[in-house]
Amino acid sequence: SNNPMLSLPAATDDLAEIEGHAKRILSTCEDVLVVGVGGSSLGAQALIQACAMYNKNRPNMTFEDNLSPRGFPNSLANLNPKKTHVLAISKSGCTMELHAQLAFILEWLEKEKCTFKNHITVITEKTTSPLRKLVEIHDLPSLEYLATLSGRFSVLSNVGLLPAAIAGVNIREVRRGAQEVIDEMKSAKCPADVPSAVSAAHIVSQQQQNNINISVLFLYANRLRKFGEWYCQLWAESIGKNGVGTAPIIS
């Protein structure tokens, strides 16, 4: 329970801050551009695609989690800077891809004489970093990235929940649902009673005993496509170390 991923679901003290930022952002824009890579982006995308697709009157959410030399400039060209809010997310505040994108974004906002602090919100650690410096120079609204939380497990923190709240996901229910899963794990008499543990053990044992090192996750709902991408990152990055691990594929 010292793992913040496992203690976060029961927390409620940070939700009002997240909801407050979501309300502020919603009141000022028609589009939200989220920049951040990997763990800073995939969890939120999975949540929003799975839970928020029926919400009307919400801003369009664009996630730019790749430095595509054509895709990223095209995304900016399709947005009106005056009606766009940018959410910049990086745990360390040193992510090169993010800073490359922000250099473009600052120029893009400046051309239209947009005040940066009205158009950019940042989530990053409290420590000194280039992103923290940007926050201080331009007085940007910011939220603190939990220092003890690894990026790939950040979906239940403000990293995942702020974009989700903007898109209309009930973030209090998300936390409650996560807590239910944890309670089920804790109350299980043995590991065999926990379906996720059984599945994980099956994948690992197949690799160790039969050298089957590719696992396929079949997703029959379009709403779970991003969930699949997120799962691939979580699984491969967490156990694919030192020449061991399995390759997750979504189908």
Stockholm file with secondary structure:
# STOCKHOLM 1.0

chainA/1-251         SNNPMLSLPAATDDLAEIEGHAKRILSTCEDVLVVGVGGSSLGAQALIQACAMYNKNRPNMTFEDNLSPRGFPNSLANLNPKKTHVLAISKSGCTMELHAQLAFILEWLEKEKCTFKNHITVITEKTTSPLRKLVEIHDLPSLEYLATLSGRFSVLSNVGLLPAAIAGVNIREVRRGAQEVIDEMKSAKCPADVPSAVSAAHIVSQQQQNNINISVLFLYANRLRKFGEWYCQLWAESIGKNGVGTAPIIS
#=GR chainA/1-251 SS CCSHHHHGGGCCTTHHHHHHHHHHHHTTCSEEEEECCGGGTHHHHHHHHHHCTTCCSCCEEEEECSCCTTHHHHHHHTSCGGGEEEEEECSSSCCHHHHHHHHHHHHHHHHTTCCHHHHEEEEECSSCCHHHHHHHHHTCCEEECCTTSCGGGCTTSHHHHHHHHHTTCCHHHHHHHHHHHHHHHHHCSSGGGCHHHHHHHHHHHHHHHHCCCEEEECCCCGGGHHHHHHHHHHHHHHHCCTTCCCEEEEC
#=GC SS_cons         CCSHHHHGGGCCTTHHHHHHHHHHHHTTCSEEEEECCGGGTHHHHHHHHHHCTTCCSCCEEEEECSCCTTHHHHHHHTSCGGGEEEEEECSSSCCHHHHHHHHHHHHHHHHTTCCHHHHEEEEECSSCCHHHHHHHHHTCCEEECCTTSCGGGCTTSHHHHHHHHHTTCCHHHHHHHHHHHHHHHHHCSSGGGCHHHHHHHHHHHHHHHHCCCEEEECCCCGGGHHHHHHHHHHHHHHHCCTTCCCEEEEC
//
